[in-house]
Amino acid sequence: MSPFCTEDDLAIAETVGRFAQDVVAPRAQAIDAEERFAGEHLQALADIGLTGMNLPAEWGGAGVSPVALYLAVEALAGACASTTSMLTAHFLATDTILLGGSADQHRQWLPDAAAGRRLGAFALTEPRAGSNPADMRTKAERTADGGFRLSGVKHFISNAGHADFLTVFALTDPAAGARGISAFVVDRRTPGLTVGAPEPTMGLRGGHVFEVSFDNCLLPPDALLGPEGSGFRTAMKVLDNGRVEIAATCTGIAQAALTDSIAWVKQREVEGEPIARFQGLQWYLADMATDLDAARLLGLRAASLRANHQRFSQEAAIAKLFASEMAGRVTDKALQMHGGYGYARAMRLERLVRDARIMRIYEGSSEIQRNIIARNLLK
Ligand SMILES: CC(C)(COP(=O)(O)OP(=O)(O)OC[C@H]1O[C@@H](n2cnc3c(N)ncnc32)[C@H](O)[C@@H]1OP(=O)(O)O)[C@@H](O)C(=O)NCCC(=O)NCCSC(=O)CCS(=O)O
């Protein structure tokens, strides 16, 4: 499949692919249509090791390579992107604890999260600080007992209303800009923490997003992840991982659209012959496959660098930019090939088109990825 994958990675992908098609795919249309939270899959994801797939075995995780993680996320996304979004948001939360926290914090939070007993959410974005999180307003002030008083509002937070814990980023030194941001792990039952109703969205309708308010929430000293002021850097490292997982989600969605399109042109007939005989449609398929292959290779390259403990921020941004734009192109072409049937809600293609759209926006929009890529080029 790719120079980046080992036999073990491919075996994991096959297992997850079978699980995704047998267990997750059959419920995906209903989850979307009824806007039902994809959490109904949480136990099944945990049973197959997916809830801890980003974590080392030491903390209850699957201990697999980031390449296997990429392939697993892709396989799951081909079945249900809402379920995948719930899972990747959980990964953002547990990655924050893994990368920012101490061994004691790992022990306290990660095994339960890896086992799917506790669901996480990642609270970085604010109503007026999306692309530029350094401009956040949420504050955490020291209290006399060494803990913190947390106040502010976070927005578009996946899982929040269903989560057991959130990793939250807040200013501990408002004068210091990005260097004044700290990361915290917060129990969702903390008094003063309230979550709004799920925000209605165009796609990922089973991957609920929420506004979260912190009204003078009192946090214990051990809620702080890492040294004060290190939160922004932790968030950026977590997002490097997250962007590769979004790229994998995009290749999963696009692969599903391509698979459906191949089946469609073979089955749909015009004047007694399958439309697959039209060269125009064959060229559509060829372009879709080429675009998809390029995106997958970029994603696997980033995952492979991560596996080798090399810096991969640039490659993650390139993979996320290309894959999210590719998913838009491929799902749109697929819909065009299906004609009115692709536009009808009875087919999953309509869902794939809607689910693909957010990929160009969350975890850093395409414009932000271009900024990151250009900034690295001009260093
Ligand atoms: C575009 C940005 C990267 C620009 O950031 P800034 O210009 O504000 O900050 P910098 O000066 O670049 O960096 C400050 C500080 O952080 C360090 N840094 C930066 N990037 C990295 C990295 N990849 N790895 C490690 N460290 C990093 C940098 O070296 C500086 O350190 P020093 O202070 O010098 O020590 C940024 O604004 C950005 O990424 N914006 C997009 C935000 C985003 O993606 N938000 C998505 C939120 S989550 C979501 O969308 C969905 C979640 S869910 O499903 O609920």
The ligand as a Gaussian input file, in Angstrom:
#p B3LYP/6-31G(d) Opt

LIG

0 1
 C       -1.055000      29.707000      13.327000
 C       -0.468000      29.514000      14.709000
 C        0.543000      28.376000      14.703000
 C        0.280000      30.800000      15.068000
 O        0.611000      30.840000      16.377000
 P        1.294000      32.148000      17.043000
 O        1.869000      33.054000      16.003000
 O        0.327000      32.755000      17.997000
 O        2.437000      31.514000      17.887000
 P        3.954000      31.228000      17.514000
 O        4.697000      32.514000      17.738000
 O        4.110000      30.534000      16.226000
 O        4.366000      30.211000      18.654000
 C        4.254000      30.546000      20.044000
 C        5.044000      29.503000      20.815000
 O        4.531000      28.201000      20.522000
 C        5.568000      27.396000      19.944000
 N        5.002000      26.556000      18.888000
 C        4.311000      26.952000      17.817000
 N        3.952000      25.897000      17.068000
 C        4.476000      24.821000      17.695000
 C        4.465000      23.430000      17.410000
 N        3.850000      22.956000      16.314000
 N        5.082000      22.588000      18.264000
 C        5.699000      23.054000      19.373000
 N        5.741000      24.365000      19.715000
 C        5.137000      25.227000      18.873000
 C        6.571000      28.386000      19.364000
 O        7.845000      27.806000      19.268000
 C        6.508000      29.480000      20.415000
 O        7.255000      29.040000      21.537000
 P        8.153000      30.047000      22.387000
 O        7.205000      30.978000      23.058000
 O        9.029000      30.757000      21.412000
 O        8.878000      29.188000      23.348000
 C       -1.560000      29.216000      15.743000
 O       -2.300000      30.369000      15.998000
 C       -2.516000      28.143000      15.277000
 O       -2.168000      26.955000      15.168000
 N       -3.766000      28.500000      15.027000
 C       -4.834000      27.577000      14.707000
 C       -5.513000      27.151000      15.983000
 C       -6.274000      25.865000      15.815000
 O       -5.879000      24.972000      15.094000
 N       -7.332000      25.745000      16.551000
 C       -8.106000      24.567000      16.524000
 C       -8.637000      24.258000      17.866000
 S       -9.233000      22.651000      18.129000
 C      -10.459000      22.385000      16.987000
 O      -10.600000      23.015000      16.025000
 C      -11.410000      21.246000      17.141000
 C      -11.243000      20.561000      18.369000
 S      -12.507000      19.593000      18.738000
 O      -12.915000      18.707000      17.776000
 O      -13.301000      20.012000      19.756000

